[in-house]
Amino acid sequence: QVHLVESGGGLVQAGGSLRLSCAASYSVYAMGWFRQAPGKERELVVAIDYEGEKRYYADYVKGRVTISRDNANNAVQLQMNTLKPEDTTVHYCASSFQIARMMKRDIDYWGQGTQVTVSS
């Protein structure tokens, strides 16, 4: 069983930045972040493969967020800039064998989630 622990959520004003981190208890292949607003489906925001060579970004965050990983610490970081009120959601760290599987919501492990709130 792999445990994913998120940190870094919080409250920020529109236009501001937040940095989310996720640490895995064991080495995992693809890692990424989903987000979920109340009453809506959980959606994939970003993903990165083990080597950091392949990345996926949802269209609505391209140019505003960057995902990176630190394999020595089994961790990924999500830098979010120019945040908008519509980015207010719970963000979940996730891992899977491949990015392609993550895009199909075929997830092996989930984190508990961290709240991101952007005020207007």
CNS distance restraints for C-alpha pairs under 8 A (distance, minus, plus):
assign (resid   2 and name CA) (resid  24 and name CA) 6.61 0.50 0.50
assign (resid   2 and name CA) (resid  25 and name CA) 5.58 0.50 0.50
assign (resid   2 and name CA) (resid  26 and name CA) 5.98 0.50 0.50
assign (resid   2 and name CA) (resid 109 and name CA) 6.66 0.50 0.50
assign (resid   3 and name CA) (resid  24 and name CA) 5.65 0.50 0.50
assign (resid   3 and name CA) (resid  25 and name CA) 5.26 0.50 0.50
assign (resid   3 and name CA) (resid  26 and name CA) 7.70 0.50 0.50
assign (resid   3 and name CA) (resid 109 and name CA) 7.28 0.50 0.50
assign (resid   3 and name CA) (resid 110 and name CA) 7.71 0.50 0.50
assign (resid   3 and name CA) (resid 111 and name CA) 6.99 0.50 0.50
assign (resid   4 and name CA) (resid  22 and name CA) 6.35 0.50 0.50
assign (resid   4 and name CA) (resid  23 and name CA) 5.62 0.50 0.50
assign (resid   4 and name CA) (resid  24 and name CA) 4.57 0.50 0.50
assign (resid   4 and name CA) (resid  25 and name CA) 6.58 0.50 0.50
assign (resid   4 and name CA) (resid  93 and name CA) 6.79 0.50 0.50
assign (resid   4 and name CA) (resid  94 and name CA) 7.41 0.50 0.50
assign (resid   4 and name CA) (resid 109 and name CA) 7.33 0.50 0.50
assign (resid   4 and name CA) (resid 110 and name CA) 6.44 0.50 0.50
assign (resid   4 and name CA) (resid 111 and name CA) 4.66 0.50 0.50
assign (resid   4 and name CA) (resid 112 and name CA) 7.63 0.50 0.50
assign (resid   5 and name CA) (resid  22 and name CA) 5.38 0.50 0.50
assign (resid   5 and name CA) (resid  23 and name CA) 5.28 0.50 0.50
assign (resid   5 and name CA) (resid  24 and name CA) 6.55 0.50 0.50
assign (resid   5 and name CA) (resid  93 and name CA) 7.71 0.50 0.50
assign (resid   5 and name CA) (resid 111 and name CA) 5.70 0.50 0.50
assign (resid   5 and name CA) (resid 112 and name CA) 7.05 0.50 0.50
assign (resid   6 and name CA) (resid  20 and name CA) 7.07 0.50 0.50
assign (resid   6 and name CA) (resid  21 and name CA) 5.57 0.50 0.50
assign (resid   6 and name CA) (resid  22 and name CA) 4.34 0.50 0.50
assign (resid   6 and name CA) (resid  23 and name CA) 6.60 0.50 0.50
assign (resid   6 and name CA) (resid  92 and name CA) 7.64 0.50 0.50
assign (resid   6 and name CA) (resid  93 and name CA) 6.62 0.50 0.50
assign (resid   6 and name CA) (resid 111 and name CA) 6.55 0.50 0.50
assign (resid   6 and name CA) (resid 112 and name CA) 7.27 0.50 0.50
assign (resid   6 and name CA) (resid 113 and name CA) 6.65 0.50 0.50
assign (resid   6 and name CA) (resid 114 and name CA) 6.49 0.50 0.50
assign (resid   7 and name CA) (resid  20 and name CA) 5.77 0.50 0.50
assign (resid   7 and name CA) (resid  21 and name CA) 5.23 0.50 0.50
assign (resid   7 and name CA) (resid  22 and name CA) 6.43 0.50 0.50
assign (resid   7 and name CA) (resid 114 and name CA) 6.78 0.50 0.50
assign (resid   8 and name CA) (resid  18 and name CA) 7.07 0.50 0.50
assign (resid   8 and name CA) (resid  19 and name CA) 5.79 0.50 0.50
assign (resid   8 and name CA) (resid  20 and name CA) 4.46 0.50 0.50
assign (resid   8 and name CA) (resid  21 and name CA) 6.13 0.50 0.50
assign (resid   8 and name CA) (resid 114 and name CA) 7.57 0.50 0.50
assign (resid   9 and name CA) (resid  18 and name CA) 7.07 0.50 0.50
assign (resid   9 and name CA) (resid  19 and name CA) 7.44 0.50 0.50
assign (resid   9 and name CA) (resid  20 and name CA) 6.16 0.50 0.50
assign (resid   9 and name CA) (resid 114 and name CA) 5.40 0.50 0.50
assign (resid   9 and name CA) (resid 115 and name CA) 5.38 0.50 0.50
assign (resid   9 and name CA) (resid 116 and name CA) 5.09 0.50 0.50
assign (resid   9 and name CA) (resid 117 and name CA) 7.99 0.50 0.50
assign (resid  10 and name CA) (resid  18 and name CA) 7.80 0.50 0.50
assign (resid  10 and name CA) (resid 114 and name CA) 7.92 0.50 0.50
assign (resid  10 and name CA) (resid 115 and name CA) 6.12 0.50 0.50
assign (resid  10 and name CA) (resid 116 and name CA) 5.14 0.50 0.50
assign (resid  10 and name CA) (resid 117 and name CA) 6.08 0.50 0.50
assign (resid  11 and name CA) (resid 116 and name CA) 6.25 0.50 0.50
assign (resid  11 and name CA) (resid 117 and name CA) 4.73 0.50 0.50
assign (resid  11 and name CA) (resid 118 and name CA) 5.88 0.50 0.50
assign (resid  11 and name CA) (resid 119 and name CA) 7.34 0.50 0.50
assign (resid  12 and name CA) (resid  16 and name CA) 6.02 0.50 0.50
assign (resid  12 and name CA) (resid  17 and name CA) 7.10 0.50 0.50
assign (resid  12 and name CA) (resid  18 and name CA) 7.51 0.50 0.50
assign (resid  12 and name CA) (resid 117 and name CA) 6.35 0.50 0.50
assign (resid  12 and name CA) (resid 118 and name CA) 5.04 0.50 0.50
assign (resid  12 and name CA) (resid 119 and name CA) 6.29 0.50 0.50
assign (resid  13 and name CA) (resid  83 and name CA) 7.69 0.50 0.50
assign (resid  13 and name CA) (resid 118 and name CA) 5.34 0.50 0.50
assign (resid  13 and name CA) (resid 119 and name CA) 4.77 0.50 0.50
assign (resid  13 and name CA) (resid 120 and name CA) 6.23 0.50 0.50
assign (resid  14 and name CA) (resid  82 and name CA) 6.94 0.50 0.50
assign (resid  14 and name CA) (resid  83 and name CA) 5.38 0.50 0.50
assign (resid  14 and name CA) (resid  84 and name CA) 5.06 0.50 0.50
assign (resid  14 and name CA) (resid  85 and name CA) 6.21 0.50 0.50
assign (resid  14 and name CA) (resid 118 and name CA) 5.65 0.50 0.50
assign (resid  14 and name CA) (resid 119 and name CA) 5.66 0.50 0.50
assign (resid  14 and name CA) (resid 120 and name CA) 5.33 0.50 0.50
assign (resid  15 and name CA) (resid  81 and name CA) 7.01 0.50 0.50
assign (resid  15 and name CA) (resid  82 and name CA) 4.10 0.50 0.50
assign (resid  15 and name CA) (resid  83 and name CA) 4.91 0.50 0.50
assign (resid  15 and name CA) (resid  84 and name CA) 6.38 0.50 0.50
assign (resid  16 and name CA) (resid  81 and name CA) 6.10 0.50 0.50
assign (resid  16 and name CA) (resid  82 and name CA) 5.40 0.50 0.50
assign (resid  16 and name CA) (resid  83 and name CA) 5.54 0.50 0.50
assign (resid  17 and name CA) (resid  79 and name CA) 7.45 0.50 0.50
assign (resid  17 and name CA) (resid  80 and name CA) 5.42 0.50 0.50
assign (resid  17 and name CA) (resid  81 and name CA) 4.36 0.50 0.50
assign (resid  17 and name CA) (resid  82 and name CA) 6.19 0.50 0.50
assign (resid  17 and name CA) (resid  83 and name CA) 6.18 0.50 0.50
assign (resid  18 and name CA) (resid  79 and name CA) 6.20 0.50 0.50
assign (resid  18 and name CA) (resid  80 and name CA) 5.27 0.50 0.50
assign (resid  18 and name CA) (resid  81 and name CA) 6.71 0.50 0.50
assign (resid  19 and name CA) (resid  77 and name CA) 6.87 0.50 0.50
assign (resid  19 and name CA) (resid  78 and name CA) 5.54 0.50 0.50
assign (resid  19 and name CA) (resid  79 and name CA) 4.48 0.50 0.50
assign (resid  19 and name CA) (resid  80 and name CA) 5.99 0.50 0.50
assign (resid  20 and name CA) (resid  77 and name CA) 5.61 0.50 0.50
assign (resid  20 and name CA) (resid  78 and name CA) 4.96 0.50 0.50
assign (resid  20 and name CA) (resid  79 and name CA) 6.49 0.50 0.50
assign (resid  20 and name CA) (resid  80 and name CA) 7.96 0.50 0.50
assign (resid  21 and name CA) (resid  75 and name CA) 7.08 0.50 0.50
assign (resid  21 and name CA) (resid  76 and name CA) 5.82 0.50 0.50
assign (resid  21 and name CA) (resid  77 and name CA) 4.45 0.50 0.50
assign (resid  21 and name CA) (resid  78 and name CA) 6.32 0.50 0.50
assign (resid  22 and name CA) (resid  75 and name CA) 5.45 0.50 0.50
assign (resid  22 and name CA) (resid  76 and name CA) 5.35 0.50 0.50
assign (resid  22 and name CA) (resid  77 and name CA) 6.42 0.50 0.50
assign (resid  22 and name CA) (resid  93 and name CA) 6.33 0.50 0.50
assign (resid  23 and name CA) (resid  73 and name CA) 7.24 0.50 0.50
assign (resid  23 and name CA) (resid  74 and name CA) 5.86 0.50 0.50
assign (resid  23 and name CA) (resid  75 and name CA) 4.32 0.50 0.50
assign (resid  23 and name CA) (resid  76 and name CA) 6.71 0.50 0.50
assign (resid  24 and name CA) (resid  28 and name CA) 7.45 0.50 0.50
assign (resid  24 and name CA) (resid  73 and name CA) 7.99 0.50 0.50
assign (resid  24 and name CA) (resid  74 and name CA) 5.33 0.50 0.50
assign (resid  24 and name CA) (resid  75 and name CA) 6.02 0.50 0.50
assign (resid  25 and name CA) (resid  74 and name CA) 7.19 0.50 0.50
assign (resid  26 and name CA) (resid  74 and name CA) 6.55 0.50 0.50
assign (resid  27 and name CA) (resid  71 and name CA) 7.40 0.50 0.50
assign (resid  27 and name CA) (resid  74 and name CA) 5.39 0.50 0.50
assign (resid  28 and name CA) (resid  50 and name CA) 7.41 0.50 0.50
assign (resid  28 and name CA) (resid  74 and name CA) 7.28 0.50 0.50
assign (resid  28 and name CA) (resid  95 and name CA) 6.73 0.50 0.50
assign (resid  28 and name CA) (resid  96 and name CA) 7.38 0.50 0.50
assign (resid  28 and name CA) (resid  97 and name CA) 7.56 0.50 0.50
assign (resid  29 and name CA) (resid  49 and name CA) 6.08 0.50 0.50
assign (resid  29 and name CA) (resid  50 and name CA) 4.88 0.50 0.50
assign (resid  29 and name CA) (resid  95 and name CA) 7.06 0.50 0.50
assign (resid  29 and name CA) (resid  96 and name CA) 6.44 0.50 0.50
assign (resid  29 and name CA) (resid  97 and name CA) 5.42 0.50 0.50
assign (resid  29 and name CA) (resid  98 and name CA) 6.89 0.50 0.50
assign (resid  30 and name CA) (resid  47 and name CA) 6.91 0.50 0.50
assign (resid  30 and name CA) (resid  48 and name CA) 5.66 0.50 0.50
assign (resid  30 and name CA) (resid  49 and name CA) 4.32 0.50 0.50
assign (resid  30 and name CA) (resid  50 and name CA) 5.65 0.50 0.50
assign (resid  30 and name CA) (resid  95 and name CA) 5.52 0.50 0.50
assign (resid  30 and name CA) (resid  96 and name CA) 5.26 0.50 0.50
assign (resid  30 and name CA) (resid  97 and name CA) 5.63 0.50 0.50
assign (resid  30 and name CA) (resid  98 and name CA) 5.35 0.50 0.50
assign (resid  30 and name CA) (resid  99 and name CA) 5.76 0.50 0.50
assign (resid  30 and name CA) (resid 102 and name CA) 8.00 0.50 0.50
assign (resid  31 and name CA) (resid  47 and name CA) 5.63 0.50 0.50
assign (resid  31 and name CA) (resid  48 and name CA) 5.59 0.50 0.50
assign (resid  31 and name CA) (resid  49 and name CA) 6.53 0.50 0.50
assign (resid  31 and name CA) (resid  50 and name CA) 7.72 0.50 0.50
assign (resid  31 and name CA) (resid  76 and name CA) 7.24 0.50 0.50
assign (resid  31 and name CA) (resid  93 and name CA) 7.36 0.50 0.50
assign (resid  31 and name CA) (resid  94 and name CA) 5.69 0.50 0.50
assign (resid  31 and name CA) (resid  95 and name CA) 4.33 0.50 0.50
assign (resid  31 and name CA) (resid  96 and name CA) 6.49 0.50 0.50
assign (resid  31 and name CA) (resid  99 and name CA) 7.73 0.50 0.50
assign (resid  32 and name CA) (resid  44 and name CA) 7.76 0.50 0.50
assign (resid  32 and name CA) (resid  45 and name CA) 7.53 0.50 0.50
assign (resid  32 and name CA) (resid  46 and name CA) 5.39 0.50 0.50
assign (resid  32 and name CA) (resid  47 and name CA) 3.90 0.50 0.50
assign (resid  32 and name CA) (resid  48 and name CA) 6.08 0.50 0.50
assign (resid  32 and name CA) (resid  67 and name CA) 8.00 0.50 0.50
assign (resid  32 and name CA) (resid  76 and name CA) 7.67 0.50 0.50
assign (resid  32 and name CA) (resid  93 and name CA) 5.83 0.50 0.50
assign (resid  32 and name CA) (resid  94 and name CA) 5.38 0.50 0.50
assign (resid  32 and name CA) (resid  95 and name CA) 6.35 0.50 0.50
assign (resid  33 and name CA) (resid  44 and name CA) 6.23 0.50 0.50
assign (resid  33 and name CA) (resid  45 and name CA) 5.63 0.50 0.50
assign (resid  33 and name CA) (resid  46 and name CA) 5.47 0.50 0.50
assign (resid  33 and name CA) (resid  47 and name CA) 6.45 0.50 0.50
assign (resid  33 and name CA) (resid  91 and name CA) 6.47 0.50 0.50
assign (resid  33 and name CA) (resid  92 and name CA) 5.47 0.50 0.50
assign (resid  33 and name CA) (resid  93 and name CA) 4.60 0.50 0.50
assign (resid  33 and name CA) (resid  94 and name CA) 5.88 0.50 0.50
assign (resid  34 and name CA) (resid  42 and name CA) 6.25 0.50 0.50
assign (resid  34 and name CA) (resid  43 and name CA) 5.23 0.50 0.50
assign (resid  34 and name CA) (resid  44 and name CA) 4.27 0.50 0.50
assign (resid  34 and name CA) (resid  45 and name CA) 5.19 0.50 0.50
assign (resid  34 and name CA) (resid  46 and name CA) 7.17 0.50 0.50
assign (resid  34 and name CA) (resid  91 and name CA) 5.66 0.50 0.50
assign (resid  34 and name CA) (resid  92 and name CA) 5.09 0.50 0.50
assign (resid  34 and name CA) (resid  93 and name CA) 6.44 0.50 0.50
assign (resid  34 and name CA) (resid  94 and name CA) 7.15 0.50 0.50
assign (resid  35 and name CA) (resid  42 and name CA) 5.52 0.50 0.50
assign (resid  35 and name CA) (resid  43 and name CA) 5.48 0.50 0.50
assign (resid  35 and name CA) (resid  44 and name CA) 6.57 0.50 0.50
assign (resid  35 and name CA) (resid  45 and name CA) 6.63 0.50 0.50
assign (resid  35 and name CA) (resid  89 and name CA) 5.98 0.50 0.50
assign (resid  35 and name CA) (resid  90 and name CA) 5.49 0.50 0.50
assign (resid  35 and name CA) (resid  91 and name CA) 4.28 0.50 0.50
assign (resid  35 and name CA) (resid  92 and name CA) 5.92 0.50 0.50
assign (resid  36 and name CA) (resid  40 and name CA) 6.32 0.50 0.50
assign (resid  36 and name CA) (resid  41 and name CA) 6.10 0.50 0.50
assign (resid  36 and name CA) (resid  42 and name CA) 4.40 0.50 0.50
assign (resid  36 and name CA) (resid  43 and name CA) 6.36 0.50 0.50
assign (resid  36 and name CA) (resid  89 and name CA) 5.43 0.50 0.50
assign (resid  36 and name CA) (resid  90 and name CA) 5.40 0.50 0.50
assign (resid  36 and name CA) (resid  91 and name CA) 6.59 0.50 0.50
assign (resid  37 and name CA) (resid  41 and name CA) 7.39 0.50 0.50
assign (resid  37 and name CA) (resid  42 and name CA) 7.45 0.50 0.50
assign (resid  37 and name CA) (resid  88 and name CA) 7.23 0.50 0.50
assign (resid  37 and name CA) (resid  89 and name CA) 4.75 0.50 0.50
assign (resid  37 and name CA) (resid  90 and name CA) 6.56 0.50 0.50
assign (resid  38 and name CA) (resid  89 and name CA) 7.66 0.50 0.50
assign (resid  44 and name CA) (resid  58 and name CA) 6.96 0.50 0.50
assign (resid  44 and name CA) (resid 102 and name CA) 7.47 0.50 0.50
assign (resid  44 and name CA) (resid 103 and name CA) 6.61 0.50 0.50
assign (resid  44 and name CA) (resid 105 and name CA) 7.77 0.50 0.50
assign (resid  45 and name CA) (resid  56 and name CA) 7.86 0.50 0.50
assign (resid  45 and name CA) (resid  57 and name CA) 5.94 0.50 0.50
assign (resid  45 and name CA) (resid  58 and name CA) 5.14 0.50 0.50
assign (resid  45 and name CA) (resid  61 and name CA) 7.29 0.50 0.50
assign (resid  46 and name CA) (resid  55 and name CA) 7.19 0.50 0.50
assign (resid  46 and name CA) (resid  56 and name CA) 5.23 0.50 0.50
assign (resid  46 and name CA) (resid  57 and name CA) 4.58 0.50 0.50
assign (resid  46 and name CA) (resid  58 and name CA) 6.32 0.50 0.50
assign (resid  46 and name CA) (resid  67 and name CA) 6.92 0.50 0.50
assign (resid  47 and name CA) (resid  55 and name CA) 5.52 0.50 0.50
assign (resid  47 and name CA) (resid  56 and name CA) 5.00 0.50 0.50
assign (resid  47 and name CA) (resid  57 and name CA) 6.86 0.50 0.50
assign (resid  47 and name CA) (resid  67 and name CA) 7.27 0.50 0.50
assign (resid  47 and name CA) (resid  99 and name CA) 6.36 0.50 0.50
assign (resid  47 and name CA) (resid 102 and name CA) 7.71 0.50 0.50
assign (resid  48 and name CA) (resid  52 and name CA) 5.83 0.50 0.50
assign (resid  48 and name CA) (resid  53 and name CA) 7.53 0.50 0.50
assign (resid  48 and name CA) (resid  54 and name CA) 5.75 0.50 0.50
assign (resid  48 and name CA) (resid  55 and name CA) 4.49 0.50 0.50
assign (resid  48 and name CA) (resid  56 and name CA) 6.52 0.50 0.50
assign (resid  48 and name CA) (resid  67 and name CA) 7.05 0.50 0.50
assign (resid  48 and name CA) (resid  68 and name CA) 7.37 0.50 0.50
assign (resid  48 and name CA) (resid  69 and name CA) 7.79 0.50 0.50
assign (resid  48 and name CA) (resid  99 and name CA) 6.82 0.50 0.50
assign (resid  49 and name CA) (resid  53 and name CA) 6.56 0.50 0.50
assign (resid  49 and name CA) (resid  54 and name CA) 5.53 0.50 0.50
assign (resid  49 and name CA) (resid  55 and name CA) 6.70 0.50 0.50
assign (resid  49 and name CA) (resid  98 and name CA) 7.02 0.50 0.50
assign (resid  49 and name CA) (resid  99 and name CA) 6.49 0.50 0.50
assign (resid  50 and name CA) (resid  71 and name CA) 7.57 0.50 0.50
assign (resid  52 and name CA) (resid  68 and name CA) 7.12 0.50 0.50
assign (resid  52 and name CA) (resid  69 and name CA) 6.92 0.50 0.50
assign (resid  55 and name CA) (resid  67 and name CA) 7.86 0.50 0.50
assign (resid  55 and name CA) (resid  99 and name CA) 7.96 0.50 0.50
assign (resid  56 and name CA) (resid  99 and name CA) 7.58 0.50 0.50
assign (resid  57 and name CA) (resid  61 and name CA) 6.63 0.50 0.50
assign (resid  57 and name CA) (resid  62 and name CA) 5.93 0.50 0.50
assign (resid  58 and name CA) (resid  62 and name CA) 6.41 0.50 0.50
assign (resid  61 and name CA) (resid  65 and name CA) 5.97 0.50 0.50
assign (resid  64 and name CA) (resid  80 and name CA) 6.01 0.50 0.50
assign (resid  64 and name CA) (resid  81 and name CA) 5.13 0.50 0.50
assign (resid  64 and name CA) (resid  82 and name CA) 6.14 0.50 0.50
assign (resid  64 and name CA) (resid  83 and name CA) 7.71 0.50 0.50
assign (resid  65 and name CA) (resid  78 and name CA) 6.83 0.50 0.50
assign (resid  65 and name CA) (resid  79 and name CA) 5.41 0.50 0.50
assign (resid  65 and name CA) (resid  80 and name CA) 4.42 0.50 0.50
assign (resid  65 and name CA) (resid  81 and name CA) 5.99 0.50 0.50
assign (resid  66 and name CA) (resid  78 and name CA) 5.77 0.50 0.50
assign (resid  66 and name CA) (resid  79 and name CA) 5.18 0.50 0.50
assign (resid  66 and name CA) (resid  80 and name CA) 6.72 0.50 0.50
assign (resid  67 and name CA) (resid  76 and name CA) 7.06 0.50 0.50
assign (resid  67 and name CA) (resid  77 and name CA) 5.72 0.50 0.50
assign (resid  67 and name CA) (resid  78 and name CA) 4.62 0.50 0.50
assign (resid  67 and name CA) (resid  79 and name CA) 6.44 0.50 0.50
assign (resid  68 and name CA) (resid  76 and name CA) 5.63 0.50 0.50
assign (resid  68 and name CA) (resid  77 and name CA) 5.35 0.50 0.50
assign (resid  68 and name CA) (resid  78 and name CA) 6.66 0.50 0.50
assign (resid  69 and name CA) (resid  74 and name CA) 7.67 0.50 0.50
assign (resid  69 and name CA) (resid  75 and name CA) 5.67 0.50 0.50
assign (resid  69 and name CA) (resid  76 and name CA) 4.06 0.50 0.50
assign (resid  69 and name CA) (resid  77 and name CA) 6.04 0.50 0.50
assign (resid  70 and name CA) (resid  74 and name CA) 6.02 0.50 0.50
assign (resid  70 and name CA) (resid  75 and name CA) 5.14 0.50 0.50
assign (resid  70 and name CA) (resid  76 and name CA) 6.02 0.50 0.50
assign (resid  71 and name CA) (resid  75 and name CA) 6.20 0.50 0.50
assign (resid  83 and name CA) (resid  87 and name CA) 6.48 0.50 0.50
assign (resid  83 and name CA) (resid 118 and name CA) 6.72 0.50 0.50
assign (resid  84 and name CA) (resid  88 and name CA) 7.60 0.50 0.50
assign (resid  84 and name CA) (resid 118 and name CA) 6.12 0.50 0.50
assign (resid  84 and name CA) (resid 119 and name CA) 7.85 0.50 0.50
assign (resid  84 and name CA) (resid 120 and name CA) 7.61 0.50 0.50
assign (resid  85 and name CA) (resid 117 and name CA) 7.34 0.50 0.50
assign (resid  85 and name CA) (resid 118 and name CA) 4.70 0.50 0.50
assign (resid  85 and name CA) (resid 119 and name CA) 5.71 0.50 0.50
assign (resid  85 and name CA) (resid 120 and name CA) 5.91 0.50 0.50
assign (resid  86 and name CA) (resid 118 and name CA) 7.54 0.50 0.50
assign (resid  87 and name CA) (resid 116 and name CA) 7.33 0.50 0.50
assign (resid  87 and name CA) (resid 117 and name CA) 7.25 0.50 0.50
assign (resid  87 and name CA) (resid 118 and name CA) 6.60 0.50 0.50
assign (resid  88 and name CA) (resid 115 and name CA) 7.70 0.50 0.50
assign (resid  88 and name CA) (resid 116 and name CA) 5.34 0.50 0.50
assign (resid  88 and name CA) (resid 117 and name CA) 4.46 0.50 0.50
assign (resid  88 and name CA) (resid 118 and name CA) 5.42 0.50 0.50
assign (resid  89 and name CA) (resid 115 and name CA) 6.13 0.50 0.50
assign (resid  89 and name CA) (resid 116 and name CA) 5.53 0.50 0.50
assign (resid  89 and name CA) (resid 117 and name CA) 6.67 0.50 0.50
assign (resid  90 and name CA) (resid 113 and name CA) 5.94 0.50 0.50
assign (resid  90 and name CA) (resid 114 and name CA) 5.42 0.50 0.50
assign (resid  90 and name CA) (resid 115 and name CA) 4.37 0.50 0.50
assign (resid  90 and name CA) (resid 116 and name CA) 5.93 0.50 0.50
assign (resid  91 and name CA) (resid 113 and name CA) 5.31 0.50 0.50
assign (resid  91 and name CA) (resid 114 and name CA) 5.26 0.50 0.50
assign (resid  91 and name CA) (resid 115 and name CA) 6.19 0.50 0.50
assign (resid  91 and name CA) (resid 116 and name CA) 6.89 0.50 0.50
assign (resid  92 and name CA) (resid 110 and name CA) 6.75 0.50 0.50
assign (resid  92 and name CA) (resid 111 and name CA) 5.65 0.50 0.50
assign (resid  92 and name CA) (resid 112 and name CA) 6.55 0.50 0.50
assign (resid  92 and name CA) (resid 113 and name CA) 4.31 0.50 0.50
assign (resid  92 and name CA) (resid 114 and name CA) 6.50 0.50 0.50
assign (resid  93 and name CA) (resid 110 and name CA) 5.90 0.50 0.50
assign (resid  93 and name CA) (resid 111 and name CA) 5.02 0.50 0.50
assign (resid  93 and name CA) (resid 112 and name CA) 7.76 0.50 0.50
assign (resid  93 and name CA) (resid 113 and name CA) 6.80 0.50 0.50
assign (resid  94 and name CA) (resid 107 and name CA) 6.66 0.50 0.50
assign (resid  94 and name CA) (resid 108 and name CA) 7.54 0.50 0.50
assign (resid  94 and name CA) (resid 109 and name CA) 5.65 0.50 0.50
assign (resid  94 and name CA) (resid 110 and name CA) 4.60 0.50 0.50
assign (resid  94 and name CA) (resid 111 and name CA) 6.21 0.50 0.50
assign (resid  95 and name CA) (resid 102 and name CA) 7.56 0.50 0.50
assign (resid  95 and name CA) (resid 107 and name CA) 6.01 0.50 0.50
assign (resid  95 and name CA) (resid 108 and name CA) 5.86 0.50 0.50
assign (resid  95 and name CA) (resid 109 and name CA) 5.39 0.50 0.50
assign (resid  95 and name CA) (resid 110 and name CA) 6.80 0.50 0.50
assign (resid  96 and name CA) (resid 101 and name CA) 6.71 0.50 0.50
assign (resid  96 and name CA) (resid 102 and name CA) 6.18 0.50 0.50
assign (resid  96 and name CA) (resid 106 and name CA) 7.03 0.50 0.50
assign (resid  96 and name CA) (resid 107 and name CA) 5.05 0.50 0.50
assign (resid  96 and name CA) (resid 108 and name CA) 5.06 0.50 0.50
assign (resid  96 and name CA) (resid 109 and name CA) 6.98 0.50 0.50
assign (resid  97 and name CA) (resid 101 and name CA) 6.97 0.50 0.50
assign (resid  97 and name CA) (resid 108 and name CA) 7.70 0.50 0.50
assign (resid  98 and name CA) (resid 102 and name CA) 6.55 0.50 0.50
assign (resid  99 and name CA) (resid 103 and name CA) 6.32 0.50 0.50
assign (resid 100 and name CA) (resid 104 and name CA) 6.70 0.50 0.50
assign (resid 101 and name CA) (resid 105 and name CA) 6.38 0.50 0.50
assign (resid 101 and name CA) (resid 106 and name CA) 5.01 0.50 0.50
assign (resid 101 and name CA) (resid 107 and name CA) 7.09 0.50 0.50
assign (resid 102 and name CA) (resid 106 and name CA) 5.31 0.50 0.50
assign (resid 102 and name CA) (resid 107 and name CA) 5.93 0.50 0.50
